[in-house]
């Protein structure tokens, strides 16, 4: 079964919002809302996820795992 990357990104954005990481949440949600094409949306999500994972944000293990898995799944779709 194919993974729904948009739903996964929205779920992660919601988790980030509830954890008080509103800026990161807004970036992920905004990528989906404001993107014109699927490729554009996925590239923006990948960019913001990389930023989140590279930041010094103190993410809990479940959030970090979700972000890492989503980033990896987007890489598979878009390629390196």
N, C-alpha and C positions, 0 to 999 in steps of 0.2 A: 504494500500500500504506500502510495506517495505521501510524503510529508507536506503538510500545509504550512509553508514558511511564513506566510503573512499571519496566520493564526498564532503560530509560535512566537513571532515577533511581538504581536499585540499582547500575548500572555506575559511575555518577559517585560514589556513596557508597563503593564499593570503591576507586576511584582515590584519593579523598580519604583513605581509611584508610591506603592504602599510602604516601601522601605525608606521613603524620603528622598529618593534620588530622582527628583522631578525633572531636572535638566536632561538626564539620560533617557528617561521615559519619553519626554517630549521629542527628543531627537529621533527615537525609533518610530513613534507614532507619526511624527511629521514626515518621515521618509515614505511611509505608506500613503498618507493622505495627499502629499504634494507631488508624488512621482507621476510621470506621464505614461511611462511604459514599464512593463515588468522588469526589464533589464535595468532601467534607471532606479527603480525601487530597490531591487536586490543589491545593486552597487552601493546605493546610499546606506542600506542596512548593513552591508559588509563593512563599509567605512566606519560607521558609528559603533558597531560591535567591536571592531579592532581598537578603536579609541577607548571604549569602555574597558576592554580587557587589558589594554596597555596602561591605563590610568592607575593612579594610586588609590582608587576607590576600594574601600574595605567591603568587598562583596562576600555574602555568605556562600558556602560551598554549593548549594543548590542553584543559586543565581549564577554563579560563575560557570557551573557545569552547563546550564541551559544556554548561556551566552556562547560558550565555546562550541557546543554542539550545533547551535544555529549557525554560527560563523562557518563551521566546517561544512555544513549542509549547503550553504550558499556557495561556498568555494567549489563544491562538486558541480553545482548547476552552472556557475559562471566560468569555471576553470581558473587556473592560476593567473 
